[in-house]
Structures are given as C-alpha cells and as structure tokens.
Amino acid sequence: MARLIEAQSLPALPEQITLSVGDLLIFQASGGRVQLGAEAVELLGAFVPSLLHESGSVLAPMGAPNNVLFRALSAGRASIDVIIGDPWYGSTSKTIRVLVET
C-alpha cells in the first residue's frame, strides 16, 4: 500500500531517502524540481493549503505555496531539489537523493 510521507524538517533530513513505488512525499516548502531520474520520481507541484467549506466552496489563503508534493513512479534513482523560504526575496534549496524500490 502506498504511503503519504510528510517531511517536516528539511534541514534535518538525510542526504538519501528510500521510497516504494506509489509513495507520495510532501515537504513544507515553497518549490521543488527533479534534477535527475524523472522516470523514477515526479514533481506533482507546489500547493497552497485549502479547506473545503460545507457550502462546497474552497477557502484558500493568499500567498506563496508552502507544500511541495513528489510521487515515486517506478524503481530507480532520482535527485530532487526542495526549495524553502520566500520564493520572491530569498530562498535556499536542499538536494536529496531518492532511491525508489518496488
């Protein structure tokens, strides 16, 4: 069964992580990209958290995204960048190697 894996502290993460095919990896970050291994890992996007109101409308704050979601597609190796900080005034990134197993 696939897992939703939440990485809360980017600086404390190891340089390599191991995922299983189908896993989703979510970072509290403003952006990201797949440097190498797009066949193994894909960036689903950067998102702003929102709530579904009982009326059916979606409530979302204004501002930059603060969640980035990756998905493990197939067995292999990848290298991803996760970007934290303000995307307009100052950000830093961390590169993480990802091993995807079946």
Steps between C-alpha positions, in 0.01 A plus 500: 500500500631845408589744777464877544834596654527843659844654539468778756859609560692538177842584655486185715434261210768254392669542163323188364154359561340176387142486370276230358321531165178697550616691809425872524756725666388839630733775618416824677672705231434761234629311196687207360628326190626164383864539393560143387284190479168635376405143408521404872362810674267776381423841646122531531527868588515769764172561680326743733303322774126548466183389675173373358216698656168330574345718228726332245727800447875478549668737745864576422739764638685745281874457475774269389462122497628321808461131415687312228392152393709232327388152389714187464418365153724200440805326637817699449704791626426871494636826631253767613539860614269633769480879532417668830457864589334788323502432124515873418756634749726224619491128483731208553489151359603155613583217265382155604581170332201268473508125457167353388450129562222272380 
